[in-house]
Each structure stands twice: as C-alpha cells, then as structure tokens.
Amino acid sequence: MQCGKHTKIADLAIIKQPDHLIMGDYSEIREFTVITAKTTLGKHCGIERNVTISGSKYHFKLGDYSAIAHGARILLQSNDYVHDLISHDSSIEGDVTFDRYTGCGANAIVMPNNHIPEGTVIGALSFVPPNFKFEPWSVYAGIPIRKIKDRDKGSVLAQVMKIESGEQ
C-alpha cells in the first residue's frame, strides 16, 4: 500500500489487494467499501460508504479531485448473460478509469472497459454499459445512460484553485 499524506481508510473498509492500492494526498475510503481490484486514487479523492470496486485482475483508477458516491458499483469483470452460460467465468472484463474532476453518483453501476474523461460525471442510479463513449466535461444519467448537459468547467476549476491555495 502506498498512501500519500492525510489519507484515510476506514477500519470497516475491505481492501483485498493492499499491495496494489495507491492513494494520493488527502484521499479517503469510507466504511463498508469493498475493493478487490488493483486501485489507484489521485489526490483529493473520495470513495463513499458501501461502494464496491471488483475485478481482481484489472485496474481501477480515480483521477485527482474525483469521487464515487454511496453504493456505486464499479465492475471490472462480469458475465455476459446474453451470449454465455451463467457461470463463474467472466466474459466482459477490463479496466475502468475516471480522469480528473469526475464523479459517479449514488448507486450507479459502471461496467468493465470504460474510460470516463476529464470533468465528466455520472448521475445517481445510472447504468453504464461496457465501452460507453463519453464526452469530456459532460453530465450523463439514466437507464439507458445519455448525456444530459455540459458541466460548468470554469466553476469546477475555480473550486480546485481554492482548495489548492488553502482557502477551503
């Protein structure tokens, strides 16, 4: 485990591969979170309570100033129930990367092989299928997921500047 300064991992969080956890400065993993994937968190990241990040062979990355809300599920391995027998073999698999200034709302599900570009957020209760194509600095939500609107890049970056200058 490699942790930056002022990081917090709740006593009741489960980290299955601690040797493959990297946390940037001021990042936190809250109670009842289960992480089985190789995981890298940037600085000022938050993973809220009851989040699951699963897929032991793959890598999950959360960029600087990003967060995953309560109950979200980030899956790096899953069965394909349309084409395959239901078994223990995963046929949908791959890394999931959230770039800087991103977020995932409460109880959203993100399937394997996804790259969420800078500034993009996923709304609560949304479902992201494998290989979904996002646009940077956008808000997505729903089932099926779709772009709702552009995100206010100027406002977000101004907040980052305040944090970095110590004005929190």
C-alpha positions in Angstrom: 0.0 0.0 0.0 1.3 3.4 -1.0 -0.5 6.3 0.8 0.1 10.0 0.5 -0.2 12.4 3.3 -3.5 12.9 5.2 -5.2 9.8 3.7 -7.9 7.8 5.5 -9.1 4.2 5.1 -12.0 3.3 7.3 -11.5 0.4 9.7 -14.5 -1.3 8.2 -13.4 -1.0 4.6 -12.2 -4.2 2.9 -9.1 -3.9 0.6 -8.4 -7.3 -0.9 -5.1 -6.3 -2.6 -3.5 -3.8 -0.3 -0.2 -4.2 -2.1 -1.9 -2.8 -5.2 -3.5 0.2 -3.6 -2.1 3.7 -4.3 -3.7 6.7 -2.6 -2.8 10.3 -3.3 -2.7 13.1 -0.7 -6.0 13.9 1.1 -7.9 10.9 -0.3 -10.3 8.8 1.7 -12.0 5.4 1.5 -15.1 5.2 3.8 -16.8 2.4 5.8 -18.2 -0.8 4.2 -16.5 -0.2 0.9 -15.1 -3.4 -0.7 -12.2 -3.1 -3.2 -10.9 -6.3 -4.9 -9.3 -4.6 -7.9 -5.9 -3.0 -8.3 -6.7 0.6 -7.4 -5.1 4.0 -7.8 -6.6 7.1 -6.3 -5.3 10.6 -7.2 -5.2 13.4 -4.7 -8.3 14.8 -3.0 -10.4 11.7 -4.0 -13.3 10.2 -2.1 -14.9 6.8 -2.1 -18.1 6.9 0.0 -19.7 4.1 2.0 -20.9 0.8 0.6 -19.0 1.2 -2.7 -17.9 -2.0 -4.5 -15.0 -2.0 -6.9 -14.5 -5.5 -8.1 -12.3 -7.3 -10.6 -9.1 -8.7 -9.2 -7.1 -8.9 -12.4 -7.9 -5.4 -13.6 -7.1 -1.8 -12.6 -9.4 0.9 -11.4 -8.1 4.5 -11.5 -9.8 7.6 -10.0 -8.2 10.8 -11.0 -7.4 13.9 -8.9 -10.4 15.7 -7.3 -12.9 12.9 -8.1 -15.4 10.9 -6.1 -17.6 7.8 -6.1 -20.8 8.2 -4.2 -22.6 5.9 -1.8 -23.5 2.4 -3.0 -21.9 2.7 -6.5 -20.7 -0.4 -8.2 -17.6 -0.3 -10.4 -17.3 -3.7 -12.1 -14.1 -4.7 -13.9 -15.3 -8.3 -14.6 -18.9 -9.5 -15.4 -20.7 -12.4 -17.1 -22.3 -11.9 -20.4 -25.8 -13.2 -19.7 -27.0 -12.7 -23.3 -24.4 -14.9 -25.0 -22.9 -17.2 -22.4 -23.9 -19.7 -19.8 -24.3 -18.2 -16.4 -21.1 -19.4 -14.8 -18.1 -18.2 -12.8 -16.2 -17.3 -15.9 -16.2 -13.6 -16.8 -16.5 -12.7 -20.4 -16.9 -8.9 -20.0 -13.8 -7.5 -18.4 -11.3 -4.7 -18.5 -10.0 -1.6 -16.7 -12.2 1.3 -15.6 -10.6 4.8 -15.5 -12.1 8.0 -14.2 -9.9 11.0 -15.2 -9.5 14.2 -13.1 -12.6 16.1 -11.8 -15.0 13.2 -12.4 -17.7 11.6 -10.3 -20.1 8.7 -10.1 -23.5 9.2 -8.4 -25.1 7.1 -5.7 -26.0 3.5 -6.6 -24.8 3.9 -10.2 -23.3 0.8 -11.9 -20.3 1.1 -14.2 -19.5 -2.0 -16.3 -15.9 -3.0 -17.4 -13.9 -1.4 -20.1 -14.9 2.2 -19.5 -12.9 5.5 -19.6 -14.7 8.5 -18.1 -12.9 11.6 -19.4 -11.9 14.7 -17.6 -14.7 16.6 -15.9 -17.4 14.0 -16.7 -20.0 12.9 -14.1 -22.4 10.0 -14.0 -25.7 10.6 -12.2 -27.2 8.5 -9.4 -28.9 5.2 -10.3 -27.4 5.3 -13.8 -26.2 2.2 -15.7 -23.0 2.5 -17.8 -22.6 -0.4 -20.3 -19.2 -1.7 -21.3 -17.2 0.6 -23.8 -19.6 3.6 -23.5 -18.3 6.7 -25.3 -18.3 9.8 -23.1 -17.6 13.4 -24.0 -15.4 15.4 -21.6 -17.0 17.9 -19.2 -20.4 16.4 -19.5 -23.2 15.2 -17.2 -24.6 11.7 -18.0 -27.5 10.0 -16.3 -30.3 7.4 -16.8 -31.0 3.9 -17.9 -30.1 3.9 -20.7 -27.4 6.4 -19.9 -27.4 9.5 -22.0 -25.8 13.0 -22.0 -28.0 15.4 -20.0 -25.9 18.6 -20.3 -22.5 20.2 -20.3 -20.7 20.6 -17.0 -19.5 24.0 -15.8 -15.8 23.6 -16.3 -15.0 27.2 -15.0 -16.8 26.7 -11.8 -15.2 23.3 -11.1 -11.7 24.5 -11.8 -12.2 27.6 -9.6 -13.1 25.3 -6.7 -9.9 23.3 -7.3 -7.9 26.5 -7.3 -9.4 27.4 -3.9 -8.5 24.0 -2.5 -5.0 24.1 -3.8 -4.4 27.6 -2.4 -5.6 26.5 1.0 -8.8 28.5 1.1 -11.1 25.5 1.7 
